[in-house]
């Protein structure tokens, strides 16, 4: 699976897409993940999971509303330097045409803002299909990605009980805004054969809107 990284940018073909939804991340960093501020992760590296849920969207005329994409990643340093190592998991509810469209968008082949996200990737270890369950809103909820991982997250609250929000951070252009920081209260991971075996501490959930328009 080829991602259009910084070295290959400019070769992607722009296709039309518009995607709105939510992304849930858990990672090894403590409290607020410093990567969201463009800072080095705690301990110098960051292991993480991402799960993207498309509430509404289409890619080159293919409807993808309700579908999900999962990623396990290792970031070896500053998030803006890239070189992320990824395991990619496509929702097994997707048809062949929907899978092709989702992979084209999330690997950067379709251009637009998702090509900027793909530009952070240095290596893809595998692409798999699995059932994905996503139920996270305002920073709290659960994610299950096949037999690979399951996470329960709890968003932080302000003094008046409203969800704490992080707006216009360094990663907002590629992962969405606002972001709802929190903690991972339960995490199970089974992917050691691909080199992923880590505890999850912090959580961040975003609302994204990706468009080539």
Backbone as ProteinMPNN parsed JSONL, in Angstrom:
{"seq_chain_A": "XXXXXXXXXXXXXXXXXXXXXXXXXXXXXXXXXXXXXXXXXXXXXXXXXXXXXXXXXXXXXXXXXXXXXXXXXXXXXXXXXXXXXXXXXXXXXXXXXXXXXXXXXXXXXXXXXXXXXXXXXXXXXXXXXXXXXXXXXXXXXXXXXXXXXXXXXXXXXXXXXXXXXXXXXXXXXXXXXXXXXXXXXXXXXXXXXXXXXXXXXXXXXXXXXXXXX", "coords_chain_A": {"N_chain_A": [[0.848, -1.189, 0.0], [0.702, 2.083, -1.004], [1.49, 5.17, 0.351], [1.119, 8.641, -0.202], [3.656, 10.316, 0.529], [5.662, 13.037, 1.892], [7.814, 13.011, 0.136], [6.732, 12.159, -2.217], [4.715, 13.895, -2.801], [2.683, 15.895, -4.912], [2.402, 14.142, -6.924], [-0.011, 13.002, -6.574], [-3.383, 12.388, -7.616], [-6.018, 14.592, -7.865], [-9.131, 13.994, -6.55], [-12.663, 14.298, -6.196], [-13.911, 14.827, -2.974], [-15.826, 14.868, 0.043], [-15.946, 14.835, 3.432], [-17.364, 14.402, 6.566], [-17.1, 14.001, 10.046], [-16.036, 12.122, 12.937], [-13.073, 11.646, 14.872], [-11.279, 9.428, 16.919], [-8.654, 9.219, 19.183], [-6.224, 7.394, 21.013], [-3.325, 7.37, 23.085], [0.154, 6.947, 24.118], [1.094, 9.138, 25.483], [1.044, 11.393, 28.326], [-1.666, 12.935, 30.126], [-2.622, 15.888, 28.476], [-1.929, 15.311, 25.126], [1.171, 16.223, 23.894], [1.754, 16.324, 21.221], [-0.338, 17.497, 19.861], [0.112, 20.163, 20.127], [2.2, 20.518, 18.468], [4.537, 19.773, 19.634], [7.297, 17.748, 20.908], [6.578, 14.305, 21.618], [5.737, 12.798, 24.84], [8.49, 11.259, 26.387], [9.745, 11.117, 23.978], [8.809, 9.5, 21.878], [5.707, 8.375, 20.385], [3.141, 6.1, 20.672], [0.111, 5.101, 19.178], [-3.479, 4.913, 18.568], [-5.79, 5.512, 15.982], [-9.158, 6.14, 15.133], [-11.384, 6.721, 12.627], [-14.586, 7.921, 12.016], [-16.989, 8.239, 9.597], [-19.517, 10.397, 9.468], [-21.056, 11.652, 7.507], [-20.557, 11.533, 4.034], [-18.794, 11.459, 0.847], [-16.745, 10.054, -1.729], [-15.346, 10.782, -4.659], [-17.846, 10.398, -5.846], [-18.689, 8.059, -4.627], [-20.629, 6.861, -2.045], [-19.893, 7.006, 1.38], [-20.862, 7.235, 3.913], [-21.235, 6.516, 7.377], [-19.216, 4.64, 7.548], [-15.979, 3.378, 8.681], [-12.492, 3.931, 9.494], [-9.523, 2.485, 10.693], [-6.438, 2.934, 12.473], [-3.258, 1.916, 13.618], [-0.413, 3.304, 15.089], [3.051, 4.37, 15.138], [4.944, 7.003, 16.215], [8.025, 8.378, 15.741], [9.168, 10.726, 16.692], [8.979, 14.287, 16.692], [5.684, 15.327, 15.805], [5.282, 16.852, 13.496], [7.391, 16.226, 11.929], [6.864, 13.802, 10.831], [7.247, 10.518, 9.442], [5.742, 8.393, 10.397], [4.804, 5.12, 11.39], [2.511, 2.817, 10.241], [-0.322, 0.662, 10.784], [-3.033, -0.236, 8.878], [-6.552, -0.399, 8.948], [-9.476, -1.328, 7.405], [-12.95, -0.777, 7.494], [-14.983, -3.605, 7.607], [-17.548, -3.487, 6.747], [-17.575, -2.079, 4.454], [-18.078, -1.973, 0.936], [-16.392, -3.35, -1.991], [-15.971, -1.202, -3.747], [-16.31, 0.959, -2.012], [-14.211, 0.494, -0.192], [-11.998, 0.84, -1.884], [-12.333, 3.557, -2.478], [-12.113, 4.758, 0.09], [-9.468, 4.043, 0.798], [-8.092, 5.342, -1.252], [-8.57, 8.004, -0.563], [-7.588, 8.237, 2.148], [-4.938, 7.455, 1.921], [-3.839, 9.519, 0.602], [-3.924, 9.598, -2.141], [-6.054, 10.794, -3.348], [-5.613, 13.442, -3.112], [-5.998, 16.804, -1.745], [-6.825, 17.772, 1.722], [-6.415, 15.343, 3.098], [-4.209, 14.304, 1.874], [-2.219, 15.801, 3.02], [-2.252, 14.748, 5.602], [-1.511, 12.102, 5.004], [1.038, 12.644, 4.243], [2.522, 12.566, 6.535], [3.217, 10.0, 6.943], [5.536, 7.349, 7.014], [5.866, 4.598, 6.667], [3.874, 1.765, 5.861], [2.736, -1.021, 7.435], [0.856, -3.032, 7.056], [-2.34, -3.724, 5.513], [-5.578, -4.267, 6.542], [-8.858, -5.824, 6.913], [-11.672, -5.398, 9.03], [-14.397, -5.7, 11.395], [-15.644, -2.642, 12.658], [-16.462, -0.712, 15.412], [-17.755, 2.337, 16.42], [-18.357, 4.694, 18.818], [-18.175, 7.456, 19.969], [-18.385, 10.653, 21.337], [-18.025, 14.122, 21.899], [-15.701, 13.636, 23.31], [-16.018, 11.331, 24.874], [-16.65, 7.796, 25.152], [-16.693, 4.652, 23.305], [-14.531, 2.538, 21.341], [-14.13, -0.132, 19.088], [-12.069, -2.194, 17.254], [-12.174, -4.704, 15.321], [-10.424, -7.654, 16.222], [-8.251, -6.346, 17.092], [-7.955, -3.888, 18.691], [-9.497, -2.334, 21.564], [-11.018, 0.404, 23.064], [-11.893, 2.534, 25.755], [-12.922, 5.76, 26.438], [-12.762, 8.841, 28.283], [-13.833, 12.047, 28.277], [-12.449, 15.22, 29.311], [-13.784, 17.695, 31.591], [-14.991, 21.031, 31.988], [-15.128, 23.54, 34.648], [-17.815, 24.196, 34.758], [-19.011, 21.974, 33.816], [-19.065, 21.525, 31.086], [-17.755, 20.007, 28.041], [-14.226, 19.955, 27.79], [-12.338, 21.767, 25.41], [-10.004, 21.854, 22.709], [-8.852, 24.114, 20.435], [-7.974, 24.885, 17.085], [-5.274, 23.798, 16.917], [-1.847, 22.632, 16.369], [-2.177, 20.264, 14.949], [-4.73, 20.442, 13.99], [-5.34, 21.086, 11.204], [-5.025, 18.617, 9.897], [-6.229, 16.639, 11.451], [-8.552, 17.648, 12.544], [-10.896, 19.958, 14.149], [-13.111, 21.201, 16.677], [-10.934, 19.744, 19.241], [-11.332, 17.251, 21.692], [-9.925, 16.708, 24.654], [-8.937, 14.001, 26.845], [-8.946, 11.066, 28.937], [-7.795, 7.685, 28.575], [-9.621, 5.123, 29.751], [-9.83, 2.406, 29.61], [-8.125, -0.116, 27.826], [-7.39, -2.454, 25.381], [-5.147, -4.312, 23.471], [-4.088, -6.091, 20.628], [-1.685, -6.709, 18.707], [0.936, -7.433, 18.457], [2.484, -8.828, 16.651], [2.934, -7.09, 14.615], [4.489, -5.258, 15.801], [3.259, -3.586, 17.632], [2.575, -2.855, 20.84], [1.478, -1.514, 23.497], [0.656, 0.65, 26.311], [-2.273, 2.699, 26.823], [-2.778, 6.067, 27.577], [-3.581, 8.952, 27.418], [-6.386, 10.515, 25.731], [-7.883, 11.789, 22.743], [-10.46, 13.331, 21.006], [-11.761, 14.325, 17.911], [-13.59, 16.547, 15.701], [-14.004, 16.31, 12.315], [-13.699, 17.803, 9.044], [-13.225, 17.183, 5.895], [-12.408, 18.257, 2.678], [-12.182, 18.565, -0.857], [-13.093, 20.669, -2.206]], "CA_chain_A": [[0.0, 0.0, 0.0], [1.542, 3.268, -1.146], [1.029, 6.465, 0.837], [1.772, 9.755, -0.88], [4.391, 11.005, 1.57], [6.229, 14.314, 1.471], [8.722, 12.8, -0.981], [5.973, 11.884, -3.431], [3.671, 14.884, -2.983], [2.663, 16.476, -6.243], [2.069, 13.083, -7.857], [-1.353, 12.516, -6.314], [-4.419, 12.909, -8.507], [-7.076, 15.156, -7.036], [-10.473, 13.492, -6.779], [-13.59, 15.029, -5.356], [-14.461, 14.188, -1.783], [-16.237, 15.678, 1.187], [-16.137, 13.914, 4.545], [-17.581, 14.981, 7.887], [-17.232, 12.95, 11.042], [-15.324, 12.201, 14.208], [-11.888, 10.81, 15.018], [-10.9, 9.163, 18.305], [-7.258, 8.811, 19.345], [-5.619, 7.148, 22.322], [-1.878, 7.294, 22.891], [0.987, 6.698, 25.295], [1.438, 10.392, 26.161], [0.319, 11.66, 29.56], [-2.608, 14.066, 30.136], [-2.776, 16.406, 27.118], [-0.865, 14.841, 24.24], [1.884, 17.403, 23.397], [1.803, 16.322, 19.756], [-1.365, 18.403, 19.344], [0.695, 21.498, 20.107], [3.379, 20.507, 17.615], [5.696, 19.527, 20.483], [7.741, 16.362, 20.963], [5.768, 13.491, 22.521], [6.334, 12.373, 26.106], [9.44, 10.175, 26.199], [10.376, 11.21, 22.672], [8.045, 8.781, 20.863], [4.283, 8.247, 20.701], [2.37, 5.012, 20.071], [-1.265, 5.591, 19.198], [-4.506, 4.397, 17.667], [-6.783, 6.445, 15.451], [-10.331, 5.576, 14.475], [-12.169, 7.751, 11.949], [-15.959, 7.561, 11.685], [-17.578, 9.181, 8.644], [-20.95, 10.603, 9.68], [-21.61, 11.951, 6.187], [-19.476, 11.778, 3.098], [-18.647, 10.766, -0.438], [-15.424, 10.136, -2.335], [-15.443, 10.586, -6.101], [-19.176, 9.902, -6.161], [-19.005, 6.853, -3.857], [-21.145, 7.176, -0.714], [-19.162, 6.292, 2.435], [-21.433, 7.597, 5.215], [-21.378, 5.436, 8.339], [-18.069, 3.733, 7.534], [-14.879, 3.689, 9.593], [-11.111, 3.562, 9.188], [-8.714, 2.372, 11.897], [-4.987, 2.993, 12.283], [-2.308, 1.839, 14.723], [0.759, 4.034, 14.628], [4.209, 4.718, 15.957], [5.565, 8.267, 15.837], [9.356, 8.308, 16.343], [9.664, 12.014, 17.168], [8.022, 15.38, 16.571], [4.625, 14.961, 14.868], [5.371, 17.585, 12.236], [8.456, 15.618, 11.136], [6.32, 12.634, 10.159], [7.877, 9.193, 9.558], [4.86, 7.522, 11.169], [4.685, 3.72, 10.964], [1.073, 2.579, 10.383], [-1.149, -0.477, 10.399], [-4.294, 0.327, 8.38], [-7.668, -1.336, 9.016], [-10.665, -0.824, 6.724], [-14.232, -1.3, 7.969], [-15.419, -4.698, 6.739], [-18.87, -3.168, 6.217], [-17.388, -1.388, 3.176], [-18.028, -2.748, -0.302], [-15.107, -3.215, -2.678], [-15.868, 0.161, -4.271], [-16.125, 1.858, -0.868], [-12.852, 0.311, 0.316], [-11.084, 1.492, -2.825], [-12.473, 5.003, -2.316], [-11.552, 5.141, 1.39], [-8.012, 3.943, 0.744], [-7.593, 6.411, -2.122], [-8.6, 9.267, 0.179], [-6.754, 8.262, 3.352], [-3.519, 7.311, 1.578], [-3.382, 10.738, -0.053], [-4.004, 9.511, -3.597], [-7.129, 11.66, -3.816], [-5.232, 14.831, -2.909], [-6.709, 17.541, -0.714], [-6.25, 17.794, 3.074], [-5.966, 14.023, 3.534], [-2.847, 14.116, 1.37], [-1.334, 16.381, 4.038], [-2.16, 13.752, 6.669], [-0.716, 10.987, 4.487], [2.421, 13.086, 4.157], [3.205, 12.289, 7.794], [3.446, 8.558, 7.021], [6.767, 6.859, 6.42], [5.791, 3.163, 6.37], [2.638, 1.042, 6.145], [3.15, -2.405, 7.664], [-0.164, -3.942, 6.533], [-3.709, -3.231, 5.374], [-6.483, -5.343, 6.922], [-10.284, -5.525, 7.049], [-12.223, -5.883, 10.299], [-15.558, -4.929, 11.866], [-15.259, -1.501, 13.487], [-17.546, -0.06, 16.157], [-17.358, 3.676, 16.875], [-19.395, 5.401, 19.572], [-17.484, 8.479, 20.748], [-18.881, 11.999, 21.085], [-17.596, 15.101, 22.905], [-14.557, 13.12, 24.047], [-16.303, 10.147, 25.684], [-17.286, 6.69, 24.46], [-15.936, 3.426, 23.078], [-14.124, 2.131, 19.996], [-13.65, -1.503, 18.93], [-11.578, -2.433, 15.895], [-11.969, -6.13, 15.169], [-9.724, -8.241, 17.349], [-7.0, -5.611, 17.268], [-7.966, -3.08, 19.916], [-10.732, -1.806, 22.129], [-10.686, 1.524, 23.95], [-12.945, 3.335, 26.375], [-12.322, 7.059, 26.727], [-13.57, 9.777, 29.065], [-13.41, 13.413, 28.03], [-12.34, 16.127, 30.448], [-14.873, 18.662, 31.719], [-14.666, 22.319, 32.604], [-15.742, 23.743, 35.949], [-19.272, 24.255, 34.638], [-19.501, 20.695, 33.323], [-18.996, 21.412, 29.634], [-16.555, 19.325, 27.569], [-13.033, 20.756, 27.521], [-12.037, 21.764, 23.983], [-8.771, 22.419, 22.178], [-9.25, 24.656, 19.133], [-6.923, 25.411, 16.206], [-3.957, 23.332, 17.339], [-0.92, 22.34, 15.274], [-2.667, 19.126, 14.173], [-6.102, 20.678, 13.545], [-5.549, 21.015, 9.759], [-5.048, 17.25, 9.375], [-7.023, 15.742, 12.289], [-9.84, 18.239, 12.851], [-11.096, 20.861, 15.274], [-12.352, 21.189, 17.93], [-10.472, 18.483, 19.804], [-11.789, 17.048, 23.07], [-8.932, 15.895, 25.36], [-9.433, 13.194, 27.948], [-8.088, 9.953, 29.32], [-8.227, 6.35, 28.188], [-9.9, 4.412, 30.995], [-9.662, 0.968, 29.369], [-7.5, -0.331, 26.52], [-6.889, -3.786, 25.075], [-4.466, -4.26, 22.177], [-3.499, -7.345, 20.167], [-1.043, -6.485, 17.41], [2.375, -7.506, 18.71], [3.19, -9.35, 15.476], [3.294, -5.933, 13.789], [5.334, -4.371, 16.599], [2.458, -2.658, 18.441], [2.262, -3.382, 22.162], [1.678, -0.322, 24.321], [-0.47, 1.105, 27.12], [-2.86, 3.973, 26.398], [-2.987, 6.981, 28.697], [-4.439, 10.084, 27.064], [-7.287, 10.373, 24.585], [-8.308, 13.024, 22.075], [-11.463, 13.107, 19.97], [-11.959, 15.53, 17.116], [-14.607, 16.606, 14.655], [-13.27, 16.666, 11.098], [-14.371, 18.127, 7.79], [-12.244, 17.136, 4.816], [-13.036, 18.554, 1.394], [-11.314, 19.021, -1.94], [-13.753, 21.813, -2.855]], "C_chain_A": [[0.881, 1.236, 0.0], [0.835, 4.49, -0.579], [1.79, 7.552, 0.091], [2.409, 10.645, 0.181], [4.939, 12.312, 1.034], [7.119, 14.153, 0.234], [7.986, 12.586, -2.297], [4.829, 12.858, -3.647], [3.812, 15.545, -4.341], [2.317, 15.444, -7.294], [0.65, 12.57, -7.655], [-2.33, 13.123, -7.314], [-5.588, 13.37, -7.648], [-8.425, 14.606, -7.482], [-11.397, 14.268, -5.857], [-14.009, 14.226, -4.137], [-14.867, 15.242, -0.771], [-16.624, 14.72, 2.301], [-16.309, 14.693, 5.838], [-17.74, 13.849, 8.889], [-16.414, 13.213, 12.277], [-14.137, 11.247, 14.195], [-11.58, 10.651, 16.497], [-9.483, 8.61, 18.342], [-7.0, 8.444, 20.796], [-4.126, 6.981, 22.097], [-1.154, 7.134, 24.216], [1.351, 7.967, 26.05], [0.558, 10.595, 27.399], [-0.565, 12.902, 29.396], [-2.838, 14.587, 28.724], [-1.621, 15.904, 26.265], [-0.147, 16.052, 23.649], [1.981, 17.465, 21.885], [0.795, 17.309, 19.162], [-0.905, 19.852, 19.342], [1.917, 21.594, 19.224], [4.661, 20.253, 18.38], [6.088, 18.054, 20.439], [6.871, 15.57, 21.936], [6.503, 13.164, 23.811], [7.273, 11.197, 25.85], [10.088, 10.152, 24.836], [9.663, 10.493, 21.554], [6.595, 8.67, 21.318], [3.706, 7.061, 19.941], [0.895, 5.358, 20.219], [-2.184, 4.728, 18.357], [-5.392, 5.556, 17.243], [-7.96, 5.637, 14.937], [-11.164, 6.731, 13.933], [-13.548, 7.19, 11.629], [-16.538, 8.637, 10.772], [-19.077, 9.275, 8.919], [-21.665, 10.84, 8.359], [-20.444, 12.122, 5.228], [-19.533, 10.965, 1.822], [-17.236, 11.01, -0.95], [-15.564, 9.797, -3.808], [-16.774, 9.937, -6.488], [-19.592, 8.652, -5.413], [-19.432, 7.254, -2.444], [-20.413, 6.344, 0.339], [-19.682, 6.64, 3.832], [-21.58, 6.361, 6.099], [-20.208, 4.487, 8.42], [-16.923, 4.262, 8.388], [-13.535, 3.287, 9.006], [-10.33, 3.532, 10.496], [-7.233, 2.369, 11.573], [-4.291, 2.757, 13.62], [-1.022, 2.468, 14.249], [1.854, 4.16, 15.657], [4.834, 5.966, 15.382], [6.929, 8.342, 16.512], [9.886, 9.616, 16.902], [8.594, 13.076, 17.065], [6.968, 15.06, 15.518], [4.737, 15.646, 13.519], [6.505, 17.072, 11.36], [7.997, 14.355, 10.428], [7.056, 11.347, 10.483], [7.063, 8.234, 10.419], [4.819, 6.126, 10.534], [3.257, 3.278, 11.263], [0.656, 1.158, 10.031], [-2.521, 0.084, 10.059], [-5.376, -0.746, 8.419], [-8.911, -0.671, 8.429], [-11.898, -1.522, 7.296], [-14.702, -2.423, 7.043], [-16.867, -4.55, 6.289], [-18.787, -2.48, 4.861], [-17.425, -2.371, 2.014], [-16.651, -2.59, -0.933], [-14.908, -1.79, -3.187], [-15.64, 1.162, -3.142], [-14.727, 1.722, -0.274], [-11.845, 1.003, -0.587], [-11.127, 3.006, -2.655], [-11.85, 5.473, -1.003], [-10.03, 5.099, 1.379], [-7.415, 5.024, -0.146], [-7.539, 7.735, -1.375], [-7.58, 9.277, 1.312], [-5.281, 7.978, 3.086], [-2.987, 8.521, 0.836], [-3.505, 10.724, -1.552], [-5.061, 10.431, -4.173], [-6.815, 13.136, -3.615], [-5.97, 15.475, -1.752], [-6.076, 17.427, 0.662], [-5.789, 16.43, 3.567], [-4.6, 13.666, 2.96], [-1.831, 14.723, 2.333], [-1.162, 15.418, 5.211], [-1.299, 12.574, 6.228], [0.755, 11.346, 4.39], [3.215, 12.87, 5.43], [3.632, 10.828, 7.91], [4.743, 8.174, 6.323], [6.693, 5.417, 5.983], [4.408, 2.636, 6.717], [2.986, -0.437, 6.272], [2.148, -3.405, 7.109], [-1.474, -3.187, 6.381], [-4.635, -4.416, 5.619], [-7.932, -4.859, 6.846], [-10.776, -6.115, 8.362], [-13.496, -5.111, 10.612], [-15.095, -3.836, 12.823], [-16.51, -0.889, 14.11], [-17.023, 1.267, 16.687], [-18.536, 4.332, 17.562], [-18.713, 6.384, 20.523], [-18.021, 9.845, 20.35], [-18.462, 12.905, 22.235], [-16.517, 14.534, 23.832], [-14.773, 11.837, 24.812], [-16.982, 9.065, 24.853], [-16.363, 5.508, 24.281], [-15.639, 3.226, 21.596], [-13.696, 0.672, 20.058], [-13.273, -1.721, 17.478], [-11.202, -3.904, 15.785], [-11.391, -6.754, 16.421], [-8.439, -7.525, 17.675], [-6.983, -4.763, 18.544], [-9.369, -2.631, 20.285], [-10.351, -0.737, 23.137], [-11.957, 2.157, 24.497], [-12.315, 4.64, 26.83], [-13.313, 7.941, 27.474], [-13.026, 11.179, 28.86], [-13.336, 14.24, 29.3], [-13.48, 17.148, 30.419], [-14.374, 19.937, 32.374], [-15.366, 22.431, 33.952], [-17.254, 23.805, 35.906], [-19.856, 22.998, 34.004], [-19.481, 20.515, 31.827], [-17.728, 20.682, 29.203], [-15.411, 20.31, 27.34], [-12.68, 20.636, 26.047], [-10.688, 22.405, 23.701], [-9.068, 22.834, 20.744], [-8.031, 25.178, 18.385], [-5.521, 25.077, 16.713], [-3.084, 23.058, 16.117], [-1.419, 21.207, 14.385], [-4.095, 19.311, 13.666], [-6.283, 20.572, 12.035], [-5.657, 19.594, 9.215], [-5.917, 16.299, 10.197], [-8.329, 16.35, 12.783], [-9.854, 19.117, 14.083], [-12.593, 21.085, 15.454], [-11.887, 19.792, 18.297], [-10.89, 18.425, 21.267], [-10.784, 16.149, 23.797], [-9.567, 15.113, 26.507], [-8.438, 12.122, 28.322], [-8.676, 8.647, 28.809], [-8.394, 5.534, 29.462], [-9.797, 2.899, 30.85], [-9.119, 0.77, 27.967], [-6.986, -1.758, 26.428], [-6.34, -3.775, 23.658], [-3.856, -5.618, 21.87], [-2.938, -7.128, 18.77], [0.471, -6.579, 17.535], [3.148, -8.039, 17.514], [3.579, -8.254, 14.5], [4.124, -4.914, 14.572], [4.578, -3.368, 17.44], [2.058, -3.341, 19.746], [2.517, -2.26, 23.166], [0.458, -0.039, 25.187], [-1.013, 2.415, 26.554], [-3.156, 4.812, 27.63], [-3.97, 8.094, 28.346], [-5.342, 9.736, 25.887], [-7.59, 11.753, 24.022], [-9.33, 12.648, 21.014], [-11.698, 14.407, 19.226], [-13.211, 15.418, 16.256], [-13.913, 17.087, 13.392], [-14.21, 16.999, 9.944], [-13.298, 18.211, 6.716], [-12.952, 17.368, 3.488], [-11.984, 18.978, 0.385], [-11.913, 20.223, -2.65], [-12.99, 23.101, -2.584]], "O_chain_A": [[1.708, 1.418, 0.894], [-0.285, 4.809, -0.979], [2.972, 7.393, -0.212], [1.796, 11.595, 0.667], [4.717, 12.662, -0.125], [7.177, 15.044, -0.613], [8.549, 12.805, -3.369], [4.043, 12.681, -4.578], [4.917, 15.729, -4.85], [1.977, 15.795, -8.424], [0.153, 11.789, -8.467], [-2.126, 14.237, -7.798], [-6.084, 12.623, -6.805], [-8.81, 14.736, -8.644], [-10.958, 14.829, -4.853], [-14.418, 13.072, -4.26], [-14.327, 16.348, -0.735], [-17.521, 13.892, 2.137], [-15.487, 15.55, 6.165], [-18.426, 12.862, 8.622], [-16.13, 14.358, 12.629], [-14.19, 10.179, 13.586], [-11.614, 11.625, 17.249], [-9.151, 7.661, 17.632], [-7.498, 9.106, 21.706], [-3.703, 6.507, 21.042], [-1.759, 7.179, 25.287], [1.873, 7.882, 27.161], [-0.534, 10.034, 27.496], [-0.246, 13.804, 28.622], [-3.213, 13.811, 27.846], [-0.459, 16.055, 26.642], [-0.784, 16.85, 22.96], [2.256, 18.523, 21.319], [1.033, 17.886, 18.101], [-1.473, 20.681, 18.631], [2.602, 22.616, 19.215], [5.753, 20.483, 17.86], [5.311, 17.212, 19.989], [6.465, 16.101, 22.97], [7.73, 13.24, 23.876], [6.897, 10.242, 25.171], [10.898, 9.269, 24.551], [9.87, 10.824, 20.387], [6.292, 8.849, 22.497], [3.77, 7.015, 18.713], [0.473, 5.851, 21.265], [-1.736, 3.921, 17.542], [-5.7, 6.452, 18.029], [-7.774, 4.562, 14.365], [-11.595, 7.607, 14.683], [-13.668, 6.115, 11.041], [-16.571, 9.812, 11.136], [-19.821, 8.337, 8.635], [-22.744, 10.299, 8.12], [-19.454, 12.776, 5.558], [-20.212, 9.942, 1.728], [-16.614, 12.029, -0.649], [-15.864, 8.658, -4.164], [-16.824, 9.05, -7.34], [-20.736, 8.215, -5.543], [-18.677, 7.914, -1.73], [-20.321, 5.123, 0.214], [-19.01, 6.366, 4.826], [-21.994, 5.298, 5.636], [-20.197, 3.605, 9.279], [-16.898, 5.433, 8.768], [-13.452, 2.419, 8.137], [-10.454, 4.442, 11.317], [-6.817, 1.866, 10.529], [-4.684, 3.329, 14.637], [-0.576, 2.205, 13.132], [1.628, 4.072, 16.864], [5.211, 5.999, 14.211], [6.997, 8.367, 17.74], [10.947, 9.629, 17.525], [7.421, 12.801, 17.321], [7.31, 14.57, 14.441], [4.332, 15.083, 12.502], [6.589, 17.427, 10.184], [8.673, 13.882, 9.514], [7.441, 11.103, 11.627], [7.621, 7.367, 11.091], [4.802, 5.981, 9.312], [2.823, 3.35, 12.412], [1.198, 0.537, 9.116], [-3.112, 0.804, 10.864], [-5.151, -1.873, 7.977], [-9.343, 0.39, 8.88], [-11.874, -2.727, 7.55], [-14.811, -2.223, 5.833], [-17.369, -5.385, 5.537], [-19.803, -2.313, 4.187], [-16.872, -3.467, 2.098], [-15.838, -1.792, -0.468], [-13.816, -1.233, -3.078], [-14.866, 2.107, -3.296], [-14.119, 2.722, 0.107], [-10.938, 1.68, -0.103], [-10.089, 3.667, -2.684], [-11.137, 6.476, -0.982], [-9.376, 6.009, 1.889], [-6.354, 5.567, 0.162], [-6.587, 8.501, -1.526], [-6.792, 10.216, 1.428], [-4.448, 8.24, 3.953], [-1.811, 8.557, 0.475], [-3.221, 11.734, -2.197], [-4.989, 10.811, -5.342], [-7.648, 13.992, -3.911], [-6.504, 14.787, -0.882], [-4.916, 17.031, 0.774], [-4.864, 16.355, 4.376], [-3.907, 12.809, 3.508], [-0.713, 14.224, 2.453], [-0.064, 15.282, 5.752], [-0.455, 12.1, 6.989], [1.62, 10.472, 4.446], [4.441, 12.976, 5.422], [4.324, 10.454, 8.857], [5.019, 8.606, 5.204], [7.372, 5.025, 5.034], [3.834, 3.008, 7.74], [3.479, -1.041, 5.319], [2.531, -4.512, 6.729], [-1.698, -2.159, 7.02], [-4.495, -5.456, 4.976], [-8.201, -3.663, 6.731], [-10.351, -7.2, 8.761], [-13.663, -3.984, 10.146], [-14.257, -4.074, 13.692], [-17.485, -0.59, 13.42], [-15.972, 1.316, 17.326], [-19.595, 4.507, 16.96], [-18.681, 6.166, 21.734], [-18.103, 10.162, 19.164], [-18.531, 12.515, 23.401], [-16.436, 14.912, 25.0], [-13.817, 11.286, 25.357], [-17.784, 9.361, 23.967], [-15.375, 5.362, 25.001], [-16.382, 3.675, 20.723], [-12.978, 0.276, 20.977], [-14.069, -1.46, 16.576], [-10.083, -4.305, 16.104], [-11.801, -6.435, 17.537], [-7.621, -8.028, 18.445], [-6.09, -4.912, 19.378], [-10.277, -2.559, 19.457], [-9.467, -0.944, 23.968], [-12.958, 2.294, 23.794], [-11.298, 4.637, 27.523], [-14.528, 7.811, 27.325], [-11.888, 11.468, 29.227], [-14.074, 13.992, 30.254], [-14.06, 17.426, 29.369], [-13.46, 19.921, 33.199], [-16.106, 21.533, 34.353], [-17.915, 23.502, 36.899], [-21.046, 22.95, 33.69], [-19.848, 19.448, 31.335], [-16.725, 20.724, 29.916], [-15.613, 21.377, 26.76], [-12.714, 19.54, 25.486], [-10.284, 23.364, 24.359], [-9.485, 22.011, 19.929], [-7.164, 25.83, 18.967], [-4.691, 25.965, 16.911], [-3.519, 23.228, 14.978], [-1.119, 21.186, 13.191], [-4.622, 18.433, 12.983], [-7.29, 20.016, 11.595], [-6.302, 19.373, 8.19], [-6.308, 15.247, 9.692], [-9.141, 15.646, 13.384], [-8.972, 19.046, 14.939], [-13.304, 21.156, 14.452], [-12.363, 18.794, 17.756], [-10.812, 19.419, 21.989], [-10.789, 14.937, 23.579], [-10.593, 15.509, 27.06], [-7.241, 12.246, 28.063], [-9.888, 8.518, 28.633], [-7.421, 5.281, 30.172], [-9.688, 2.184, 31.847], [-9.587, 1.405, 27.021], [-6.239, -2.216, 27.292], [-6.998, -3.282, 22.742], [-3.199, -6.226, 22.715], [-3.629, -7.336, 17.773], [1.205, -5.9, 16.818], [4.334, -7.745, 17.364], [4.45, -8.453, 13.652], [4.425, -3.833, 14.065], [5.165, -2.398, 17.92], [1.287, -4.3, 19.739], [3.643, -2.081, 23.63], [-0.654, -0.44, 24.842], [-0.29, 3.152, 25.883], [-3.719, 4.32, 28.607], [-5.062, 8.168, 28.91], [-5.088, 8.785, 25.148], [-7.557, 12.754, 24.738], [-9.093, 11.745, 20.211], [-11.82, 15.468, 19.838], [-13.8, 14.348, 16.108], [-13.299, 18.154, 13.39], [-15.35, 16.537, 9.885], [-12.555, 19.19, 6.64], [-13.977, 16.746, 3.207], [-11.019, 19.661, 0.725], [-11.317, 20.748, -3.591], [-13.394, 24.167, -3.049]]}, "name": "protein", "num_of_chains": 1, "seq": "XXXXXXXXXXXXXXXXXXXXXXXXXXXXXXXXXXXXXXXXXXXXXXXXXXXXXXXXXXXXXXXXXXXXXXXXXXXXXXXXXXXXXXXXXXXXXXXXXXXXXXXXXXXXXXXXXXXXXXXXXXXXXXXXXXXXXXXXXXXXXXXXXXXXXXXXXXXXXXXXXXXXXXXXXXXXXXXXXXXXXXXXXXXXXXXXXXXXXXXXXXXXXXXXXXXXX"}
